[in-house]
Amino acid sequence: MTQVMIVEDDPMVRELNGQYLRRVLGADLTLREFGDAQSALDAYQSQPADLILLDVYMPTLSGAEMLQELTARNWHPQVIMLTAASDLGHVREALDYGVLDYLVKPFSFARFQTAIQRFQTVQKMTSGDGSVSQTDLDQLFVAETPTETAPEPTLPKGLSAYTLGRIRQQLQEMAQPFSNQEVAKVVKLSRISTKKYLDYLLAQGEVSGAVKYLKVGRPVTVYRLTDNEGPTQAEGPTQAPK
């Protein structure tokens, strides 16, 4: 079993990271979650972890200070930083420790999956004794050429890149199709706010929408991710939303 710690003070982010982790590792996972670094260090002493998913900005003891404590105590788990801290000071501290990867929030599931698969490769290749080939070592030390992606379009006034990332992450976990009200409930924002983000994603082609006519009351718009298209489960006739 792979022993993993998530050290993150935001409960919603901690839950999302846990969901992502379960999608990648499945049954091969023993997961412990902590809202602060000191609790994680105390738990590590009695039960070490193979991997720590670590935030930077936390109360009392920061992620950078936790890395210092791990080094001082001669504990060397693999660490992946999952943080909003993109300044060079924190990046240098992470590199000095030798973190396995560094993901800046908000990140996609695909990027998260790549980081965990890299961890799995490291674990597999460094377990046991013997020697490895240069080809094997290249998998660890030679970075792949990144695929060019289109830059994020300039967001309309009033939209936040961080909130947009949170909503994108949550939509990946939701049953299809979904309503604006369901999104608002999950991300804990007003329906007016989430509607603006859904309208933006609709314009970008990331979600599609259709009007669902109810037997009683006003019709509602239901959405689904465009990479998860399928027959809409709405009852009654539908039409493209206005």
N, C-alpha and C positions, 0 to 999 in steps of 0.2 A: 504493500500500500504506500502511496505517496503522501507524506505528511506535509500539509500546507497550512501556513498562517496568513490570514488577512489582517493587516494592522491599518485601520482607517477609522477616523472619528465620525464620519458622516454615515448614519445607519442606512440611508437609501443607496449610497454609492457602495457601501459594504455588501449590501444584498445583491446589487447588480453584478458586482465582481464575483460573488459567490455563484450566481447563476451562470455566468460565463465560464467559470472554472469547472462547474459540473458538466457543462455541455462538452468541454474538451476532454476531461479526464474520466468522466463517467464513474463507474464503480471503483476505479483505482484511485480513491481519494479519501483521505481522512482530513477534514477541514475544521480548523478552529479560528474563530473570529474575535478580534479585540478592538475596543474603541480607543485604546491608548497604548503607547509604546512600553510603558513600565509594566503593565499587566502582561504584555506579550513576552517581555524579558523574563519575568518571574515564571511564566509557564514554560518557556523554552528551557530553563534550567532543569526542570524535572522531566520534560519530554521534548527533545530537540525536533526541529523541523527540517525537511529537505529544501523547502522553498518558502520564502516570505514575500508576500505582495505588500509593499510598504508605501504609505503616503508620506509626504514631507511635513505639511502644516498640520500639527496636532498640538493640543494643550500639554503643558508640563514638560514633556520630552518630545522633541521633534524627530522626524525620520532620520535626519542627518546625525542627530545625537544618538539615536539607536544604533546606527551603523558604527559609530565610534565605540559604543558599549560592546557590540558584538566583537569588534577587533580586539578591544582591551581584554575581553574574557576568553580570547582565542576560540571563539565560535565562528564557524565559516559556512553558514547555509547559503544557498543561492538566493539572491535578492533581485526582484523586479520592482522598480519604482513605478507606481501608478499615481501621478500627482499633477496638480495644476502649476507646480513650480518649474518654470522654464528658464529661469535666469542662470547665467553661466556659473555663478558661485555654487549653487546647489548641484548643478550638473558635474562640476569638477569634483565636489565632495563624493558624489556617487561613483565617479570614475576612479577616484583614489581608493575607494573600498573595493572596486572590482565588480560592480553590479552587473548582472547578466543582461539586463535590458532596462530602458527608460521610456515610459509611455506618458505623454502629456495629455491630460484630460481636456476635452472629451476625446476618446479614442474609439475606433470601430471594433466590433467583435473580431473581424478578420485580423486586425493588427494584434489584438490580445491573443488570438489563437496562435499567431506566428511566434509570439514571445514564449508561450507555454510549450509549443513544439520544440523550440530551441532548447528550453530547459530539459525536455524529455531526451533530446539528443545528447546533451551533456551528461545527464544521469546514466544513460545507457553506455556511453563510451568511456566514462571514467569509473565505472563500477568494476570491481575485481582487479586482477593483475594482468600482466602481459604488455604488449606493445600495440601501437596503432600506426596506420599508414598515413602518408601525407594527404591522401584523398580524404581520409577520416578527419584529420586535423583541419583541413580546409573548411569542412562543414562547421567547425567551431570558431575559426578565427578569420575567415575570409567572408566579408559581408557580400550578400548578393546585390547586384545592381538594382536600385529601387525602380519600380515601375512608375513612369510619369503619370500623374493624375491631374485632372483639371482643377485649378484653384477654386476655392469656395467663392461663389459670386458674392458681391457686396450685399450684406444683409439690409433689408428695409429698416427704416428708422423704427426704433422700439423693440427690435428683436436682438436677443443676446446669443452669441456663439456658444457660450457655455450651456445655456438653457436648451438651445437647439440640439446640442450634443446629447444632453440628458434625455430629451424626448425621442431622439433617434434610437438611443440605446433601449429605451423602454418599449418602443414599438416593436422591436425585434422579439420581445418576450410576450407580447400580447396575442391573444387569440384573434384570428381574422374572421370576419371584418370587425371593426371597432368604431365606436362613436366618439365624437368630441367630448361628451360627458364622461365616458369611460377613461379617456386619456387624462382629462383634468383631475379626476379622482385619484389616479395612480401617481401622477407627478406633483399633486398637491398645488395646482395653480387654478386660477379662475377659468371658467369656460371661455370667457372673452379672450384671455391671453392665449390659451392653447389653440383656439380657433385661428388666431393670426399665424401661429407656427404651422398648423395643418394646411392653411391656405398657401403658405410659402412652399411647403413640401409638395403640395399639389401642383403648383406652378413649375417646380423643378422636375416633376415627373417621378418623384420618389414614392408617392402614394397616388392611388386612384380613388375616385369617390362616386357614389351613386345615391340617389334619393330613395329612401325606404318609406313607403306609404303605410301608415298604421290604420287599424280598424277604427280607432278612436284617437283624436288629437291631431296635431300638426305632423306632417312628414318630417323625417330626420335624415341627415346625410350620414352614410356609413362609409368608412374608408378601409382600404387594405394596401399593404406594401406592394409595389409593382413587381418586386422579385418573388412574390408569393401569390401571384394571380391565380384565381380559380373561380368556380361558380359562386356568385354572391349568395349568401344564405338568407338574404332579405326576403320577406314575404311580400307578395304583390308586385305590381309593375314598377320598374325603375327607369330613371332617365339620368343623363349626365347632370351633375349639380351646377347650378347657376352661380 
